[in-house]
């Protein structure tokens, strides 16, 4: 009897979560971000270049950006690496981002929301250290600017907390 009750409760829970699932995310701006990108700029006053690969994951609910710096650490590994997941927050009617990187510590600084402004998604992370993220498209050797957005620097945040 207990097993039957547990099965019924599990079936109700699964049915409830399936009913709450959002429709598949289709967004032209996010679709355009799928692919391979190069981000150039400065972080903490130092020039940097990052390679970014964007692809749809989890049944097309999130665009995952895999960001890897070309700069290497003392062991020859990338100095910085991150996975950024961008999706749609139906409740807030806004884009939502989760920024996870090799520094660890999922904190409020890892979460952000954005409202689309033209061809940009200016995510606001709760961190005072800011930098501009530029994404350029390389089409057979011709580089064109796709977007430039302000974002919180996880690297600058870590450096500031390590110095404190």
VENCOR-V37798 format. One record per pair of residues at least 4 apart in sequence whose ideal C-beta (glycine too) atoms are under 7 Angstrom apart, sorted by sequence separation. I is the first residue (numbers start at 1). GAP is how many residues later the second one is. D is the distance in Angstrom with one decimal. If there is no record, write none. Layout:
{{I GAP D} {I GAP D}}
This chain:
{{1 4 6.5} {2 4 6.3} {3 4 6.3} {4 4 6.5} {5 4 6.4} {6 4 6.2} {7 4 6.3} {8 4 6.5} {9 4 6.4} {10 4 6.3} {11 4 6.3} {12 4 6.2} {13 4 6.5} {14 4 6.3} {15 4 6.4} {16 4 6.5} {27 4 6.3} {28 4 6.4} {29 4 6.8} {42 4 6.1} {56 4 4.8} {58 4 5.3} {72 4 5.2} {73 4 5.4} {106 4 5.0} {153 4 6.1} {154 4 6.4} {155 4 6.4} {156 4 6.2} {157 4 6.4} {158 4 6.1} {159 4 6.4} {160 4 6.7} {42 5 5.5} {43 5 5.2} {57 5 5.5} {72 5 6.4} {89 5 5.4} {116 5 5.7} {117 5 5.9} {138 5 5.2} {139 5 7.0} {152 5 6.6} {42 6 6.6} {72 6 6.4} {73 6 5.0} {100 6 6.8} {41 7 6.5} {56 7 5.9} {57 7 4.6} {72 7 6.1} {88 7 6.3} {89 7 4.2} {114 7 4.2} {136 7 5.1} {137 7 5.2} {71 8 4.3} {88 8 6.9} {114 8 5.6} {136 8 6.6} {40 9 5.1} {54 9 5.6} {55 9 5.8} {69 9 5.1} {86 9 6.0} {87 9 5.5} {114 9 4.3} {136 9 5.4} {137 9 5.0} {68 10 4.8} {69 10 4.8} {100 10 6.5} {114 10 6.9} {136 10 6.1} {38 11 6.6} {39 11 4.4} {54 11 4.9} {69 11 4.2} {86 11 5.0} {99 11 5.0} {112 11 4.0} {113 11 6.7} {134 11 6.9} {135 11 4.6} {85 12 6.8} {98 12 6.1} {112 12 5.6} {135 12 5.2} {38 13 6.2} {39 13 5.8} {52 13 5.4} {53 13 4.8} {68 13 5.0} {84 13 6.0} {85 13 4.7} {98 13 6.1} {112 13 4.5} {52 14 6.9} {67 14 6.8} {134 14 4.5} {37 15 4.2} {52 15 4.8} {67 15 4.5} {84 15 5.1} {97 15 4.7} {133 15 7.0} {109 16 5.7} {132 16 5.4} {133 16 5.1} {36 17 5.5} {37 17 6.8} {50 17 5.2} {51 17 5.3} {66 17 5.8} {67 17 6.6} {82 17 6.2} {83 17 4.9} {96 17 5.5} {109 17 5.9} {50 18 6.4} {82 18 6.5} {95 18 6.6} {108 18 4.9} {109 18 4.4} {132 18 5.8} {133 18 4.8} {35 19 5.9} {50 19 5.0} {51 19 6.6} {64 19 6.2} {65 19 4.2} {82 19 3.8} {94 19 4.6} {95 19 4.5} {34 20 4.6} {50 20 6.9} {81 20 6.5} {94 20 6.2} {130 20 5.4} {131 20 6.4} {33 21 4.7} {34 21 5.7} {48 21 5.9} {49 21 4.6} {64 21 5.5} {80 21 6.8} {81 21 4.8} {92 21 6.0} {94 21 5.3} {95 21 6.9} {34 22 6.2} {80 22 6.7} {130 22 6.1} {131 22 4.6} {48 23 6.0} {62 23 4.5} {63 23 4.7} {129 23 6.3} {130 23 6.8} {62 24 6.4} {89 24 6.5} {129 24 4.9} {62 25 4.4} {127 25 3.8} {131 25 7.0} {61 26 5.7} {95 26 5.2} {97 26 5.2} {123 26 6.8} {125 26 6.3} {120 27 5.2} {122 27 5.4} {125 27 3.3} {129 27 3.8} {119 28 5.9} {121 28 6.4} {122 28 6.1} {123 28 5.8} {129 28 5.4} {34 29 6.4} {120 29 5.4} {33 30 6.0} {127 30 5.4} {129 31 6.1} {30 33 4.7} {24 35 6.7} {25 35 6.0} {24 36 4.8} {25 36 5.5} {22 39 6.9} {109 43 5.9} {109 48 5.9} {103 51 5.9} {101 53 4.8} {99 55 6.4} {103 55 4.9} {30 56 6.4} {25 62 6.3} {25 63 5.2} {22 66 7.0} {22 68 5.4} {82 72 6.7} {80 75 5.7} {52 83 7.0} {29 87 6.5} {43 88 5.7} {42 89 7.0} {29 90 6.5} {41 90 6.3} {41 91 5.8} {29 92 6.9} {41 93 5.8} {39 94 5.8} {40 94 6.1} {39 95 5.8} {39 96 6.1} {37 98 4.7} {38 98 5.7} {37 99 6.9} {38 100 6.7} {44 109 7.0} {43 110 5.3} {44 111 6.0} {43 112 4.9} {44 112 4.7} {43 113 6.0} {44 115 5.4}}
